[in-house]
Each structure stands twice: as C-alpha cells, then as structure tokens.
Amino acid sequence: MAQGNDCLFVIPDDGLDQFLQVIAQAQHTLDVYVFELSNSEIEQAFGAAQQRGVAVRAIIEPKPGGNADAGQGNYDRLKQAGIAVKFSSSQFVKTHAKALIADGSTAIIATMNFTASWQTTRDYGVITYQPTTVTQCSAIFQSDWTEQPVTQLPNPASHLVVSPTFGRPAITELLNKATASISIQHEQLTDPAMIDLLRHRAHAGITVKVIGPNTPQGQTARDALQAKGAPVQVLLQSQPKLHAKIIIVDQQWMLLGSHNLTTESLDQRRELSLLTDDKAWIGRVLAAFAADVGFAA
C-alpha cells in the first residue's frame, strides 16, 4: 500500500526532522489539526510557513485535555502569527485528529500531539503522498473548516478510518478480520464493546496481546480484558510514556492514528487513522513493541 517516498516515523527514536521537513517544504497551503501545541519548534515552523507566503489554516481543539486556557492560548498565538485559525466544530465532543496536509499533495497522519515532551513519549506517524489518501484528508479538513458534516463513507482506496460515524464499524471489522493474532499498543482502552470483542476473539483462539500504560487506568483495562478467564496477554509500559494508538492484525494490517479505544473516541470525536499493509512498517512497530516491553510477536 505504501509507495514511493511514503515513510513511517517512530517517536522518540526518529526525532521530528521528517515531520518538520514536510512543513518546511510546503509552498502553497498547509492545513493542520491542532489538539495540543506546546512544542515551540513546531509552532515556529507553522509561523515560518505563513511568513514565506504559505496559506496556513489551523483547526484548534478548544479544550485539549479539558483545558480551555490552553486551547485559547493556541488560538491566540497562531492568530497573532498571521495564521487563519478557528475552533473546531461543536458537532464533535473533541477534535482529536493528529494530522496535516501540505500543498494538497502530502499528508501526515500520526498518533502524536505537538508537545514539548515528545522525547519521552512513544508515538508513531506516517508521511504519505498517495493521491487518494491525501485528497480524502483534504476533503475532511475542508468539511471541518466549513463545519459541514462528513456523511459519506471515506473512499476505501484512501485506507482512512474516520470518526465519528465510521470509526467503530471499521475498527470492529478489522478486529473481526483476524485469523491468528491481534497486537495492540494503546494509551486508552475502556470501551466496553471493544473489550468484549477482544475477549471473544481470544476465547476463539486468536492470540491477543495488548500493551497498555503502567497507570491505574492501564491496570483497570488489563483487569477488564482478562475478566471471565479471557486469555488476553496484557503488558504494562512505563517508558517511554505510552501515547500511541496502534492495532496490528495477523502481522499483515496495521491501524495507526488518533483513535483511542474509548467510547468517546469511537463515536463522538473527530479522529483520523490510516490502515496499512506495509510489511516493513509493521516490522518496525513490532520492534518498538519489543523494545518497550519485551513484546514477542
């Protein structure tokens, strides 16, 4: 599925250079979803693009992490830099997408926020030049910019999973597609239907392994996943801090993006993830799993 110059980057291992290069190379337009923005280097790159004549637009989550002051601060700073900004539509509980589109020809779809603490978090991202994927990302951003609902299923050739409306059925279908294994590295896994489905798949003989954060929330998810004797292996990660959202099925398909496995994320937020069958990328992510918790695929 990945072609040409498409690439995967792993945070913190690969640093931000590839991400920043996409912004630096934008010549005409740059559309970006902003959830959190505490990274001065990324913020300055947005401002520098605007200064060299790129039309930069930012859709800003008004209450990232429930913090309205942070959302307002992000809005004010970007507006002062000359960037066209607007708060995300009230049709969503949150706009949680971690994505940007440059020149209508390049898209980044990631699990990472634009934070100063990126060097201590486990995250991933994909830079893609695939026309169908980029065009679909651009169309979704434009709909969100004009506050028009996205009512059509994303073009299957884009390989995008989009919430609300389309996220839960797509992820459910992916998990049901497994014939041998499901491997997950997720910051949040609390949705009852997803927990039930993973237990059901494990009882049906699918090898289900989950990496969660070594926090009370992660421990609660572990207990729920292993309830009723479900043979789900749960490993808790301490370092790097787990922020990733990854699902790998049969070591053949990987979903990477902003979706958490929570009811709000699946049903009420603007989320954007990418499904890929790139074997090298999947191998790289599985290697990160092993480095983080000694995960054996």
Salt bridges, closest charged atoms under 4 A:
ASP13 OD1 - ARG122 NH1 2.65
ASP14 OD1 - ARG284 NH2 2.86
ASP31 OD1 - ARG57 NE 2.89
GLU43 OE2 - ARG77 NE 2.94
ASP123 OD1 - HIS243 ND1 2.89
ASP144 OD2 - ARG270 NE 2.83
GLU147 OE2 - LYS86 NZ 3.71
GLU187 OE1 - HIS243 NE2 3.91
GLU187 OE1 - LYS245 NZ 3.02
ASP191 OD2 - ARG168 NH1 2.88
ASP196 OD1 - ARG199 NH2 2.64
ASP223 OD1 - ARG222 NE 3.53
GLU264 OE2 - LYS94 NZ 3.92
GLU264 OE2 - ARG269 NE 2.77
ASP267 OD2 - ARG168 NH2 2.80
GLU271 OE1 - HIS96 ND1 2.83
GLU271 OE2 - ARG269 NH1 3.76
ASP292 OD1 - ARG122 NH2 2.82
